[in-house]
């Protein structure tokens, strides 16, 4: 077996290949763009930052939550930049915010196709692309405005570029892989580095160069990664704190504190100062669900990503076995290793992290799973003349259908025919595979039926996902499942929103422990693009109720919006509210800056009480909004060891200004103190 198997020239490819390739990308685009605006503001925390960055270049650069640059979001700003540029072009609306995410999904599928096609057949490349596009969590996140869509794109590109560097022997592709990971850091910080061990080891082992040359190439790529991810960090660290917004999510107004604390090691250990709720909990169980090897297979997390995960693990072992005699530089094996080991290291980190973990993080695993199943399946099928290969292939198909039955059974009552169809197709496919070359029609139809058998269940889940909107900070794909959160009108959103392993959201556990006020039982939905207030086209899933607060945007009545907009240009901030999500609804409704006191959780020391009092004295803030959600309530106090400045500010406002209620919201006019 040679070390590099370049793709056939276009002139030698089958006529159907190019139309099939274009059809894959077009179908993916339709899947991700269709019903795109049903999610409204989606995650209003990021949508508010997009609004700010679309009117202020300073907010654009730093990733500020508001155009007056009081505080940033709790991530670097790279994922916001495409959305902010789109809004600058098309105006502030749901479609303009979310279309870049959909295009990132199409680009990720295109990269997977091209990477697989370089060394495998068009059929394998098409299956890999389709399996990725139809993964439920991918169908969710490539239609949503969290950073995970861009991170998945960049890490897939980094993996593909590393494989290309091995196959071509050209170091420049490895350098570009370093650039992609660097920008991944500017998207979601240390999570981008989870693929580094795999890519370093695979290149160091398989690249067609002497060892010291391989080491030198890796150092080049490391330097490119540092430059690509470090330029922004260097500027932020060098700019005086008085000339930039507060770094949201940190307790010290320091980006490095955010990197290695709240968004870094704290995610692994559960010690995230200022988090909404502590991790850990002992015995492998914490506020964010059970940790351990089976975490990704359990509860609603399995329905997000795990449909083909067992098959991917099995077929990776098959691929490594059948290529065991290949040269060290074999590019086909290097492709298997790069995608599979990257997927495996990320999966292990997700399985054992005791801090904040959401099911949608698993979109990072989707490209690796898709490639592992596609290329492992083809390597196995190339040996179908051997009886063992046919038996293993049939077992993988039947096992995938059995696992799909288990996952679908968790969504009790939801389209039971899907699991029956999956099993029937798997049985037929297995029979055709075992017959093998003895019956010509079996060979021709086995692959198609097998593909249908393993994809029908995740496809149904994905279609369910794209059929409704999703809003809030925590969302999941597919129907409501056993041990998941949600239900009509429940805590997860308007219609069956879900998002916590273990069944009970952290806020619910905290309320049970007496740390939080009760959730609101009613309220209006926030104002959405197109001028609607209190309604949203289509059902939505996700978030945490409709009253606003910690995990979803605040409600904004027409009366309250009109009040906030009056003389809006006179003030630096038309209002201030505790928590970024509480503030986001008001900011998106009025398109004027609203100060999010304490950042996302209301637990960052921004601004201090003295700073807030100075802003009020200078008449820079018009109203203080008491709100009616978790983070919007008065006197919220500390959050997992974070600052209690927001509580101090709330208490001071309550003592010195008169409350009134407008549109169901308690507010204080900060320009008119009590006598």
N, C-alpha and C positions, 0 to 999 in steps of 0.2 A: 504494500500500500504506500503510495507516495505521500509526501508531507503536505503538498498543496494540491487541491483539486479545484481549479478555477471554474467558474460557471461557463457553460457553453456559449459561444458567440450568439448574438441575437439571431443571426441568419440560420443557425442550426437548431434553434429551439422550435418546439411544436407550435403550430399556428394558434392553438387554443391558449397558450401560456400567457401571452400579453393581455388578451381580453379577460382572462380569469384573474390576473393580477389587478388590473384596473377595476374589475368587478368587486374584488375583495375590498379595495380601498374605498370605492364608492358606497358599498353596502355599509362599511364601518362608519363612513361619514353620515349616511342617512340615519343609522341607529343612534349615533351620538348627538346629532343636530335635531332630530325629530323631538317635538314636545319640549324643546330646550328651555323656553321661558316659563314653563309651568312651575319651576322652583322659585320664581320671584327673585328675591335677593339672595337665595340659597344661604350660605353662611354670612350673615349680615356683619359679623365681626370683620371679615375681609372685604366685604362689599363697601363698607363705610371707608376703609382705608383706600380702596380703589377710587371712590368718589373724591377723597382728599387729594390723592396723587394726580387725579385728572385736572385739578384746578391749581395745584401748587407743585412746582418742580422740586422745592425743598422737601415737601411731603413725599413726593415720588422717590427721591433719592434715599431718604431715610426709612421709608415705610411707615409713615405716621398714620395714626388712627384718625386724625383730624387735620384739616388744612391749616389750622393755627399752630400745629406742631407742638402740642403739649406732651405727647407720648407716642411711642411706636407700637406696632403689633408685637407679639412675642416671638416673631421669627424674622430672619433677614428678609429683604424686600424683593428678591429676584422673581418669585412667583407672582408678585403683584404687578410687575412692570408690563408684561404683555396685556393684562387686563386694563391697566391704566391707559396704555397707548390706544387700545381699542375704544375705550370710553371717550378719549380725546377726539377720536375720529367720528364715532357713531353716536355720541351722546350717552348720558347715563340711563341705562335700561338693562334689564336682565339679560337680554340676548347679547348685548355688547360685552357684558362682564363674562359670560359663560362660553362664547364662541371660541376664544383662544384655548380653553380647556378641551373642547371637542376636537379642535385641530391638533392639539398635542396627542390625543388618543389616536387619530389617524396616522400621525407621524410615527408613533411608537409601533403601531402595527406594520407600517412600511419598513421600519428598521429591522424588525424581527423577520419579516419576509426576506429582505435582501440578505441578511446575515445567514439565514438557513439556506437560501437558494445558492449561495456561493459554493457550498460544498455538498448539497443534497438536492434531491429532485424538486421540481415545481410542486408536485403533490404534497411533499413534506412541508415546503415553505407555505403553501396555501393553508394547510391544516394548522400550522403554528400560528399564522396570522389570525385565522378564524377562531382558534381556541382562546387566544388573547382577547380578541374583540368581544367574545361572548362570555367571558368570565364576569359574573355578576358584579363584583366589586369594581372592575374596570368600567363596566357600563354605568356604574354610579359615579365614580370619581372623575371620569372624563366628561361628565356633565355637571360638575360641581366646582366650586372655586376655592377649595382647600389647596395647600401647596403640594399635595401628594401626586397630582397629575403631572406637574412639571418634574418632580423628583423621579417618577417612574420613567419619563421620557429620557432624562439625562443619564440615569444609571443604565438604562437599556442601551443608549448610544455608547456609553463608556465600555460596556461589555462587548458590543459589536465591534468597536474600534480596536479593542485589545485582541480579539480574535483575528481581525484583519491584519493587525501588525504581525501576528504570528504567521499567518498564511502567506503574506507578501514579503516578510522579512524587512519591512520598512519601518523604522523607528518613529517616523512622523505620526503614524496612526496612533501609536501608544501615547505620544505627547498630547494629541487631541483627546484621547481618553482621559488624561489627567486634567485637561481643561474642563471636560464635561463633569468630572467629579468635583472640581473646584466650584463650578457654578451650582452643582448639587448642594454643596455646603452653604452657598448663599440662598438656597431654597429652603433647606430644612436641617441645617447644621450637621451634627455628628451622625445622623442617620445615613447621610450620603457615604460615610466611610465604612459602612457595614460590608460593602462589596470589595473593599480594598484587599483584605487578606487573600480572597480567592483570585482576584485578577493578578496580584503580585506573584503568587505561587505558580499560577498557570503560565504566566509569561516567563518567569524564571526557569520553569521546567521545559516548556515546549518551544520557545522561540529558536529559530534556526541560526544561532550565533554562538560563538564561544561564551563561556560563563561570564567572564569579566565584561564582555560587551553587553550581555543581557543586563548585568547589574548597572552599567553605565546608562543604558536606555531607561531603566526604571528610575534612575536618579533624574534624568531629563524630565520624565513624566511627573515625578514628584515635584520638581521645581515648577513645572507648568501648573500643577494643581494648586500649589501655594500661591502663585501669582494670580490665577483665575479666581481663587476664593479669598485671597488675602488683601487685595487692593482696597476693597470696600471696608473691610475690617480696619485696616490701617488708617483710612481717612476718618472713620468714626472714632477711633481711639485718639487721634490727634486733634480733632475738633474740640474746643472747650465745651464743657457740658452746658454752659450758658448760651451757646450758639447753636445748639441742636436739641431735638426732643429727648425726653427721658427714654431710656431703653426699656421698653415694656417687658415684663416677665422677670426682670432682675430686681434684686433688693438693694443694689449698690449703684445703679445707673451705669452699669458697665457691661458691654457686649460679651466680654470673656466670662463674666459671672453667669450670664444667661446661657452661654455655650456649654460650659462645664457643669452648671448647676441645674437649673430648671429644665433645660432642653438637652442635658448631657447625662452625666452619671446619675443624676436624680431619677431619670427614667428607668435606669436599671435597678437601683437600690430602693426606689420609692421615697427617698428623702428629697422631695421637691419643695423647698421653702416657698410659701406663697401659693401652693397648688390649691385647687378647689377642695381637695380631700387627700389625706395621706395614703401612701401605698402600703406595701408590706402586709401585715396582718397575721403572719405566722402560718405554718403548715401549708405553705404554697398558696394560701388564699389571702387576697388583699381586697381593697376597695375597688380594684379594677378587674376583678375576676380571678379565677384559679390560674396559677402559673404551672408550668411543667410541659413535658413533651407532647401531651395531648391537647394543649390549649387551642391550637389552630383547627382542631377537628370537632370541638365541642360547641354546644349552644348555637347561637346565630352566627358565630365566626365561621363555622364549617360551611355554611351556605354562601359565604362571601367568596371563599377562595379554594376550599378543599376538595372540590369535585374531582379534579384530576391529580391531586397531590399524591395519593398513594400510587397511582399509575406512573407519575413522574419519577418517584423514588425508585420504583421497581425497574423502569425502563432505563434509568441512569445506570443502574448496576448491570443491566444487560448490555448497554452500549460499551461500558468499560470492559466487560468480559470479552465481547467479540472483537474489540480493538486492542486487546492485551499484547498482541504480537506486533503491532504497528510500530514504526519508528518513533523515537521521542518527539519528533517534530510534526507528527501527524496532525494536520489542521482539523480534521473531523473530530478526533478525540478532544482536541483543545477546545473546540466549540462546545462539546458536551460538558467538559469540565468547567469552562468559564461560566456558562449559564447555570448549570446545576449547583456548583459549589457556592456561587453568589447567592442563589436562591436558598440554599441550605443554611449558610451562615446568617442570613437575614431572618430566616424562619426560627432559628435557635434563639436569636436575640429577642424576637417577638414573644417566643414561648416563655421565656424566663424573666422578662422585664417586670419588676414589681411596681413601677410607677405608672403614670398615666398611659393607658393603652386603649386604642379604639380599633374596632374591627376593620375600619376602612384603611388602616395602615397597610393591610395585607395586599393592597394593589401592587406594592413593590415586588411581590412574589410572582405575579401573574405572567410576566414575560418569561421568566426562567422555567416555570411549570409548562407553559405552552411549548417552548423549544425542546425541553427534555422529552415530552411525550411524542412530539413530532419526529425528532431525529432518532430517538431510541426505538420508536416504532418502525421507522424505515430500516434501520440497521437490523432489526429483528426480522422484518419481512424479506430483506435481501437473502436471508437464510431459510426461507420457508420450505425449501426442499427437505430440510432436516426435521424429523418428527418432533424433536424437543422445541424447536422454534415455533412450530404451529401450536403445540400445547401451551407454551408460555404466552403466546399472543392471545389465544382463546381465554386463558385464565385472566389476563389483564383486562380484557373486554368484559368478561363476566363479573370480575371483581369491581370494576368501575360502576357497572349497573347496580350491583348489590349495594355499594356505598351510596350511589345516588338515591336508591330506595330509602336508605336510612335518613339521609339529609332531607328528602322530601317528606318523609313521615313526620318530621318535626313540625312541619307546617300543616298541622292537622286540618283536613277538610279542604285544603287548597289544591284544586285540579288533580285529583287522585289518578286520573288517567295518564298523567305524565310518567309516573314511576312504572306503571304497567307497560307503557310503550317502550320505555328504556330497557326493561327486562326482556320484553319480547324481541326487540331489535338485537339485544346482546346475545340471546340464545340463537337467533338465526345467523348472526355474524360468526359466532363461535363454531357453529356447524359448518359454515362455508370455509372457515379458516382451517379446521381440522381436515376437511376433504382435500384442501390444498390443490395441488396440480392434477389430482386424479379426475377432477371434473372441471372442464374449462370455464364454465359459467361461474363456478365457485370462486376461481381465482379472480375473475373480472369483477364480481360483485362483493367479495368479502371486505375489501378495504372501504368501499362506500358505506356499506351497512354498519361496519364497525365504527366508522367516524360518526355516523348518525346516532349510534347507540350511546357513545360516550359524550356527545354534545347536546343531545336533546334536552336533558334536565337543566344544565346551566343556561342553555338558550331560553328555556321557559322562564327561569328566574330572572334573566336579563331583560326579557320583554316585559315582565311584570315591573321591573325596576324603572325602565324608561317610560312606562305608561303613566306614572304619577310624578308630581314634583316632590322635592326633598328640601327641607329647610332646617336651620339650626346648626349648632356646633357639632352635634354628634348624630350621624346618619348611618343607616345600613341598607343594603340592597335586599330585594325580594320581599316575600310576604312575612307576616308575623310568625314567629316560631316559638315552640315550647322553650321555656326558660329564658326567653328574650323579653324585652320590655316593649310595651305598646298596647295596642288595642284601640278601638274607636274612641276618640276623645281622651285617650290616656296620656300618660306622661310623655310619650314619645312624640306627640304631634297631633295633627288633626285626624290622621287616619293611619293607625298602626305603626307609628314611628318606633324605631328600636335603636339600640346602640350600646348596651352594656352586657358584657358576659356575666352570667350569674343571675340575671333576671332583675336585679334591683339597682337603679341608678345611684351613683354616689350621693346625689342630693337627697334621695330618699333615705339612705342610711344615715346621713347627717341629721336629717329632720328627726328620725327616730331616736337619735342620740341627744336631741335637744339643742343642736348647734345652729339650726336654721329656722326661720319662720316657715309656716306651711305654704305650699304652692297655691297660686291663685286658681280658682275654679272656673274662671271665665275671662272675658276680655276680647278685644278685637285683634285681628291680625294687623301687622304693620302696613303702612302705605307701600304699594308696589308700583313698579313702572307703569306708566300710562295713566297715572292720576287716580288709581283706585285707592281708597282708604277703607280698611276693615275687611276687604275681601281679597281672594287670590284665585286666579283661574286654575281649576284643577285641584284635586286633593293633594295634600302635601304629607310627607313623612319625615320624621326626624325631629331634631330640636328637643325642647322640653316644655311642652305646653304652649299655650297661645298668649300668655300674659306678659311675656318678655322677662328679662332678668339675666340670670347667669348663663344660660345656654341658648337663648333665642332673643331676637330683637324685641324692643319695646313696642307696645301698641301706640298708635298715633291716630287720634280722632281728627276729623276735619276742623273742629273748633280749636283744638290744641295746636294743630299745625298753623292755623291762621294767626293765633296769638304769638307763636314763636317767630313767625316770619315778619311780624310788624317791626319795623326799624332794625331789621336783621343786620344790615351793613354797618350799623352804628357800633356794634359790639365785636370784640375779638371772638368771643364765643356767645352764641345766642342762649346757650344753657350749659349746665354741667350736670352730670348724673354719675352715680356710683356704678362702676363696671362698664366695660367696653360694649357689651351687647345691649345693655340698657340704653347707653348713649347712641348706639348705632341706628336704632330705629328712628330717633328724632333727627339725626343728621341726614339720613337717607330721605326722610320725608320732606325736610326743609331745604337740604343742600347747603346749609350753613354749618360752620364748625360747632360741634358740641363736645365739651371736654369730658373724656371718660376718666373719672377720678379712680385712681388705683389700678388702672389697666384692666385686663380681661377679668380677673377674679376680684377686683376691688381691693387687692392686697399688696399692691406696689406703693411705695411711699412717694407717689406723684399725684398732685403737688403736695408739698408739706402744708400744714395748717397755716403757717405764716405766709407762705406763697399765695395760698388761696385767699387769705384775708387781704393781701396786698392787691390781688387781682380785683377783688370786690370793691376795695376802696378806690381803685382807679377806674371803676365802672367798666371793666372789660368783660364781665359775665353778667348776663341779664337775669336768667332764672336758674334756680336749683330745682331739679326734678326728683322728687322723692320716689316716684315710680310705684310699681306694684308687683315686681318680680323679686327673685331671690336677691340678686345683687343690687336691685334698686331700692330695697327697703331701707329705712333709716336705722342707723346704729348697727351696721353689719358686723363690725369687730374683725378680729384677726382671722386669717385663713391659713391653717397648717404652718404656723410660725411666721407668717408674713406680717407686713406692716398693718397697724390698725388706724392709719392716718385717715382713711375714708370714714371710719366711725367718728373720729374726732371732728372732721369737717361736718358730717351730718348733724352731730350734736350741737356744734356751734351755730349752724344755720338754723336749726330748730329753736334755739334759744334767742336768736337775735332778729329773726324775720317771721312774718306772719304767713301761715299756711292758707292756701285756698285750693279748691279742687276744680279742675277743668278737664272735661272728657274722661273722667274716672281716674285722673292722675293728680296726686298731691304735688303742688309746686310752690316755690317761694320766689318773690320778686326781690332780687338782691340789690336793686337800686332804691328800695324803700324799706329801711330797717324799722324795727319797732320803736315807738317813742321812748 
